[in-house]
Amino acid sequence: MHLSLPFYVRLALILLSIWLIMYGVYIGKSILLPFGFAFLIAVLLQPLENFFLRMKIPHVPAILITLLIAFAVLFAVITFISSQVSSFVSDIPAIEKNLTRFFNDVQDWINNTFHFSRQEQEQLIEQAKSNNTSTATTIAKGTISILTTSFISLTLVPIYTFLFLYYRKHLVLFITHVFGEEHKERVSKILTEVRGVLRHYVSGLLIETSCVAVLNCIGLFLIGAPYAILLGLIGAILNLIPYIGGLISVALTGITILSNTGDTFMMLASVLVYLVVQFIDNNFFVPRIIGSSVQLNHFFL
């Protein structure tokens, strides 16, 4: 006997189900996040694994070689960025000197414009520091906790990636059996299309990010900005964050250049470089590279 529930009951059950799913995702985010990253990495590395399989290399060694190559590329990138960061750290005394001079100029301007003496400004700063000490400690503890959890989660990514690559055929068979034999061909076709779209999207995103990094570095080199490569790479990575990523990269680059050189015009020039790169990225790279990769109309990008 078919029981028809009232609309408000069905609506309440749907909302409750959505809430339970979202709550479950929130609770299991420490597992689901590396799980999702591993899935994307496995989809991206599958062509390389298939290449080694076509060379008659056994399955497990082919996966291990693929992961070793991926780790080698990642290690090279991290080593390069670390060398740039160490160069930045060695210039901290000069940065502190430039910042001190900049703050002194700002205090003199406030004193001359608003007649707010430097002593009163320093008292206000000290009062703000005393009020925010406990908040800063809480933020620092939370940051350390987040970094520790993230590091532990990242250690699971290679394991999950290996399992995805090794058991991918079993996963496909499981999904096809769930939908029944009568839908086997259709489900297999959909899974193949989804896997292709994901691979093209991730590869297109990497290419687009690389193009943005190159343009950032070239633009910063042309204006003579310090740490052009480091700032260009960071700006390209932050550009992956929708809406606010570009603003953060502009602010971070401007503050870094101003604190290192004390040159306001160079800081404004770096902002102009990022705006030009953003314009090129939004109107050319994203539609042409990512849009063509997933065959999505440029209007939606």
VENWOJO-V507322 format. One record per residue. N is the residue number from 1. RES is the residue in one letter. SS is DSSP state (H for helix, E for strand, - for the rest). PHI is phi in whole degrees, -180 to 180 (999 if undefined). NEAR is the number of other ideal C-beta (glycine too) atoms within 8 Angstrom. Layout:
n=(N	N)
res=(RES	RES)
ss=(SS	SS)
phi=(PHI	PHI)
near=(NEAR	NEAR)
//
This chain:
n=(1	2	3	4	5	6	7	8	9	10	11	12	13	14	15	16	17	18	19	20	21	22	23	24	25	26	27	28	29	30	31	32	33	34	35	36	37	38	39	40	41	42	43	44	45	46	47	48	49	50	51	52	53	54	55	56	57	58	59	60	61	62	63	64	65	66	67	68	69	70	71	72	73	74	75	76	77	78	79	80	81	82	83	84	85	86	87	88	89	90	91	92	93	94	95	96	97	98	99	100	101	102	103	104	105	106	107	108	109	110	111	112	113	114	115	116	117	118	119	120	121	122	123	124	125	126	127	128	129	130	131	132	133	134	135	136	137	138	139	140	141	142	143	144	145	146	147	148	149	150	151	152	153	154	155	156	157	158	159	160	161	162	163	164	165	166	167	168	169	170	171	172	173	174	175	176	177	178	179	180	181	182	183	184	185	186	187	188	189	190	191	192	193	194	195	196	197	198	199	200	201	202	203	204	205	206	207	208	209	210	211	212	213	214	215	216	217	218	219	220	221	222	223	224	225	226	227	228	229	230	231	232	233	234	235	236	237	238	239	240	241	242	243	244	245	246	247	248	249	250	251	252	253	254	255	256	257	258	259	260	261	262	263	264	265	266	267	268	269	270	271	272	273	274	275	276	277	278	279	280	281	282	283	284	285	286	287	288	289	290	291	292	293	294	295	296	297	298	299	300	301)
res=(M	H	L	S	L	P	F	Y	V	R	L	A	L	I	L	L	S	I	W	L	I	M	Y	G	V	Y	I	G	K	S	I	L	L	P	F	G	F	A	F	L	I	A	V	L	L	Q	P	L	E	N	F	F	L	R	M	K	I	P	H	V	P	A	I	L	I	T	L	L	I	A	F	A	V	L	F	A	V	I	T	F	I	S	S	Q	V	S	S	F	V	S	D	I	P	A	I	E	K	N	L	T	R	F	F	N	D	V	Q	D	W	I	N	N	T	F	H	F	S	R	Q	E	Q	E	Q	L	I	E	Q	A	K	S	N	N	T	S	T	A	T	T	I	A	K	G	T	I	S	I	L	T	T	S	F	I	S	L	T	L	V	P	I	Y	T	F	L	F	L	Y	Y	R	K	H	L	V	L	F	I	T	H	V	F	G	E	E	H	K	E	R	V	S	K	I	L	T	E	V	R	G	V	L	R	H	Y	V	S	G	L	L	I	E	T	S	C	V	A	V	L	N	C	I	G	L	F	L	I	G	A	P	Y	A	I	L	L	G	L	I	G	A	I	L	N	L	I	P	Y	I	G	G	L	I	S	V	A	L	T	G	I	T	I	L	S	N	T	G	D	T	F	M	M	L	A	S	V	L	V	Y	L	V	V	Q	F	I	D	N	N	F	F	V	P	R	I	I	G	S	S	V	Q	L	N	H	F	F	L)
ss=(-	-	-	-	-	-	H	H	H	H	H	H	H	H	H	H	H	H	H	H	H	H	H	H	H	H	H	-	H	H	H	H	H	H	H	H	H	H	H	H	H	H	H	H	H	H	H	H	H	H	H	H	H	H	-	-	-	-	H	H	H	H	H	H	H	H	H	H	H	H	H	H	H	H	H	H	H	H	H	H	H	H	H	H	H	H	H	H	H	H	-	H	H	H	H	H	H	H	H	H	H	H	H	H	H	H	H	H	H	H	H	H	H	H	-	-	-	H	H	H	H	H	H	H	H	H	H	H	H	H	H	-	H	H	H	H	H	H	H	H	H	H	H	H	H	H	H	H	H	H	H	H	H	H	H	H	H	H	H	H	H	H	H	H	H	H	-	H	H	H	H	H	H	H	H	H	H	H	-	-	H	H	H	H	H	H	H	H	H	H	H	H	H	H	H	H	H	H	H	H	H	H	H	H	H	H	H	H	H	H	H	H	H	H	H	H	H	H	H	H	H	H	-	-	-	-	-	H	H	H	H	H	H	H	H	H	H	H	-	-	-	-	-	H	H	H	H	H	H	H	H	H	H	H	H	H	H	H	H	H	H	-	-	H	H	H	H	H	H	H	H	H	H	H	H	H	H	H	H	H	H	H	H	H	H	H	H	H	H	H	H	H	H	H	-	-	-	H	H	H	-)
phi=(999	-84	-101	-98	-85	-61	-62	-66	-70	-64	-64	-63	-67	-65	-63	-64	-64	-62	-64	-64	-66	-64	-67	-64	-65	-64	-66	-95	-64	-66	-98	-70	-65	-64	-61	-67	-61	-63	-63	-65	-65	-64	-63	-71	-88	-59	-60	-67	-64	-62	-62	-70	-66	-67	-86	67	-86	-57	-61	-63	-60	-63	-65	-65	-65	-61	-66	-64	-64	-62	-67	-64	-64	-63	-64	-64	-65	-64	-63	-64	-65	-63	-64	-68	-66	-63	-65	-66	-65	-66	-98	-60	-57	-66	-65	-61	-65	-67	-65	-62	-65	-66	-66	-64	-65	-65	-65	-65	-66	-65	-66	-75	-89	-109	56	-111	-62	-66	-65	-66	-64	-66	-63	-65	-66	-64	-64	-66	-63	-66	-76	-102	-64	-66	-64	-64	-64	-63	-63	-64	-64	-64	-65	-63	-64	-66	-64	-65	-64	-65	-65	-64	-67	-66	-67	-82	-61	-62	-66	-63	-62	-60	-66	-62	-68	-77	-106	-63	-66	-66	-65	-63	-63	-62	-66	-67	-71	-63	-86	95	-68	-68	-109	-61	-65	-67	-65	-62	-66	-65	-63	-63	-67	-63	-63	-66	-64	-63	-64	-67	-66	-65	-64	-63	-65	-65	-65	-63	-65	-64	-63	-64	-62	-62	-65	-60	-63	-63	-63	-69	-64	-64	-90	76	-73	-75	55	-62	-67	-62	-68	-66	-66	-63	-63	-68	-68	-66	-65	-70	-80	-63	69	-90	-61	-64	-65	-64	-65	-64	-64	-64	-66	-62	-65	-64	-67	-65	-71	-88	-112	72	-97	-68	-67	-67	-63	-65	-66	-66	-63	-64	-60	-67	-65	-66	-64	-63	-64	-64	-65	-71	-105	-129	-65	-63	-66	-79	-90	-72	-61	-71	-68	-103	56	-109	-61	-62	-63	-92	-104)
near=(2	3	4	3	6	5	5	6	8	9	8	8	9	8	8	8	8	8	8	8	8	8	8	8	9	7	6	8	8	9	8	9	9	13	10	8	10	16	10	10	11	13	11	9	13	12	7	9	12	8	8	12	10	6	6	4	8	5	7	7	9	12	12	9	10	13	12	8	9	10	9	8	8	8	8	8	8	8	8	8	10	8	8	12	9	8	10	10	7	6	10	8	6	8	10	8	8	13	9	8	9	11	8	8	8	8	10	9	8	10	12	6	6	5	6	7	7	8	6	8	12	8	8	8	8	8	8	8	8	7	7	8	8	6	8	8	8	8	8	8	8	8	8	8	8	8	8	8	9	8	8	9	11	8	8	12	12	10	9	14	13	11	9	12	13	9	8	10	6	7	9	10	8	8	10	12	8	6	8	7	5	4	9	10	6	7	11	10	8	8	11	8	8	8	10	8	9	10	12	10	11	11	10	13	10	8	9	13	12	9	11	14	13	9	12	16	12	9	14	14	9	7	10	5	14	8	11	10	8	12	16	16	13	11	17	13	9	12	13	8	8	4	6	7	11	11	8	10	13	13	8	12	16	11	8	11	15	14	10	12	9	9	8	7	6	13	11	8	10	17	11	8	13	15	9	9	13	10	8	10	14	8	7	8	12	12	11	7	12	14	13	9	10	10	5	8	6	7	4	5	9)
//
